[in-house]
Amino acid sequence: MERVCFELRVRADRLGEYRERHRAVWPEMLAALREAGWTNYSLFLREDGMLIGYCETEDFEAAQRAMEATEVNARWQAEMAPFFELEPGVAPDAAMTPLAEIFHLD
């Protein structure tokens, strides 16, 4: 199992709404993530907008490709893009660059 951690930046003026959106993630988005192989997926948000994501998957690149192939992901990314500090035209899921794991207790 591959453990993946990534960082994104949420706009400071959108933190509250970003939290609210994640209290009610669309059921079809949750199902698509599970079907694409995303497990133990968590997001952590700091007050300055730093967002840390973590998931476990057999193959992160394959899991990303599987999500890219879904219609629900395209809708979700389009709705969520305004919440992030991103280069123009870059979707949030395309900006998820994994951090290098340098230690794991087990």
One Martini backbone bead per residue (centre of mass of N, CA, C, O) as a GRO file, in nm:
protein
  106
    1MET     BB    1   0.097   0.036   0.023
    2GLU     BB    2   0.043   0.369  -0.053
    3ARG     BB    3   0.159   0.667   0.086
    4VAL     BB    4  -0.006   0.995   0.070
    5CYS     BB    5   0.123   1.333   0.059
    6PHE     BB    6  -0.023   1.668   0.043
    7GLU     BB    7  -0.018   2.013  -0.082
    8LEU     BB    8  -0.224   2.301  -0.030
    9ARG     BB    9  -0.395   2.622  -0.097
   10VAL     BB   10  -0.618   2.808   0.079
   11ARG     BB   11  -0.810   3.063   0.083
   12ALA     BB   12  -0.860   3.272   0.344
   13ASP     BB   13  -1.164   3.368   0.245
   14ARG     BB   14  -1.256   3.025   0.224
   15LEU     BB   15  -1.241   2.838   0.477
   16GLY     BB   16  -1.533   2.800   0.578
   17GLU     BB   17  -1.654   2.691   0.311
   18TYR     BB   18  -1.463   2.454   0.279
   19ARG     BB   19  -1.553   2.306   0.529
   20GLU     BB   20  -1.852   2.280   0.453
   21ARG     BB   21  -1.817   2.113   0.191
   22HIS     BB   22  -1.683   1.866   0.368
   23ARG     BB   23  -1.957   1.789   0.523
   24ALA     BB   24  -2.092   1.746   0.204
   25VAL     BB   25  -2.005   1.522   0.026
   26TRP     BB   26  -2.074   1.373  -0.240
   27PRO     BB   27  -2.167   1.052  -0.281
   28GLU     BB   28  -2.043   1.015  -0.573
   29MET     BB   29  -1.758   1.101  -0.487
   30LEU     BB   30  -1.704   0.890  -0.273
   31ALA     BB   31  -1.744   0.647  -0.461
   32ALA     BB   32  -1.523   0.718  -0.667
   33LEU     BB   33  -1.286   0.706  -0.475
   34ARG     BB   34  -1.319   0.414  -0.391
   35GLU     BB   35  -1.313   0.289  -0.682
   36ALA     BB   36  -1.013   0.423  -0.736
   37GLY     BB   37  -0.848   0.355  -0.443
   38TRP     BB   38  -0.924   0.538  -0.208
   39THR     BB   39  -0.780   0.542   0.119
   40ASN     BB   40  -0.762   0.696   0.405
   41TYR     BB   41  -0.891   0.984   0.354
   42SER     BB   42  -0.744   1.309   0.432
   43LEU     BB   43  -0.800   1.639   0.573
   44PHE     BB   44  -0.593   1.931   0.656
   45LEU     BB   45  -0.650   2.257   0.821
   46ARG     BB   46  -0.511   2.561   0.834
   47GLU     BB   47  -0.554   2.900   0.912
   48ASP     BB   48  -0.353   2.983   0.655
   49GLY     BB   49  -0.441   2.738   0.426
   50MET     BB   50  -0.311   2.484   0.486
   51LEU     BB   51  -0.323   2.176   0.300
   52ILE     BB   52  -0.352   1.836   0.404
   53GLY     BB   53  -0.307   1.530   0.239
   54TYR     BB   54  -0.430   1.181   0.280
   55CYS     BB   55  -0.344   0.853   0.146
   56GLU     BB   56  -0.435   0.522   0.041
   57THR     BB   57  -0.273   0.318  -0.219
   58GLU     BB   58  -0.158   0.121  -0.468
   59ASP     BB   59  -0.182   0.369  -0.702
   60PHE     BB   60  -0.179   0.698  -0.745
   61GLU     BB   61  -0.181   0.742  -1.051
   62ALA     BB   62  -0.420   0.550  -1.102
   63ALA     BB   63  -0.620   0.696  -0.912
   64GLN     BB   64  -0.616   0.962  -1.065
   65ARG     BB   65  -0.707   0.855  -1.342
   66ALA     BB   66  -0.977   0.742  -1.245
   67MET     BB   67  -1.090   1.020  -1.163
   68GLU     BB   68  -1.054   1.171  -1.436
   69ALA     BB   69  -1.280   0.969  -1.573
   70THR     BB   70  -1.489   1.131  -1.413
   71GLU     BB   71  -1.759   1.340  -1.390
   72VAL     BB   72  -1.762   1.418  -1.087
   73ASN     BB   73  -1.475   1.533  -1.076
   74ALA     BB   74  -1.512   1.766  -1.270
   75ARG     BB   75  -1.725   1.910  -1.099
   76TRP     BB   76  -1.567   1.934  -0.835
   77GLN     BB   77  -1.319   2.089  -0.942
   78ALA     BB   78  -1.477   2.334  -1.048
   79GLU     BB   79  -1.597   2.413  -0.764
   80MET     BB   80  -1.305   2.416  -0.600
   81ALA     BB   81  -1.094   2.604  -0.740
   82PRO     BB   82  -1.166   2.891  -0.596
   83PHE     BB   83  -1.028   2.797  -0.310
   84PHE     BB   84  -0.750   2.817  -0.456
   85GLU     BB   85  -0.402   2.853  -0.491
   86LEU     BB   86  -0.352   2.889  -0.838
   87GLU     BB   87  -0.283   2.837  -1.137
   88PRO     BB   88  -0.401   2.904  -1.421
   89GLY     BB   89  -0.589   2.613  -1.518
   90VAL     BB   90  -0.555   2.459  -1.245
   91ALA     BB   91  -0.637   2.184  -1.089
   92PRO     BB   92  -0.632   2.059  -0.781
   93ASP     BB   93  -0.556   1.758  -0.861
   94ALA     BB   94  -0.300   1.855  -1.034
   95ALA     BB   95  -0.153   1.988  -0.760
   96MET     BB   96  -0.099   1.699  -0.636
   97THR     BB   97   0.204   1.671  -0.480
   98PRO     BB   98   0.394   1.454  -0.351
   99LEU     BB   99   0.549   1.379  -0.070
  100ALA     BB  100   0.825   1.274   0.084
  101GLU     BB  101   0.899   0.992   0.248
  102ILE     BB  102   1.114   0.962   0.557
  103PHE     BB  103   0.899   0.829   0.769
  104HIS     BB  104   0.801   0.514   0.939
  105LEU     BB  105   0.723   0.329   1.207
  106ASP     BB  106   0.644   0.052   1.046
   0.00000   0.00000   0.00000
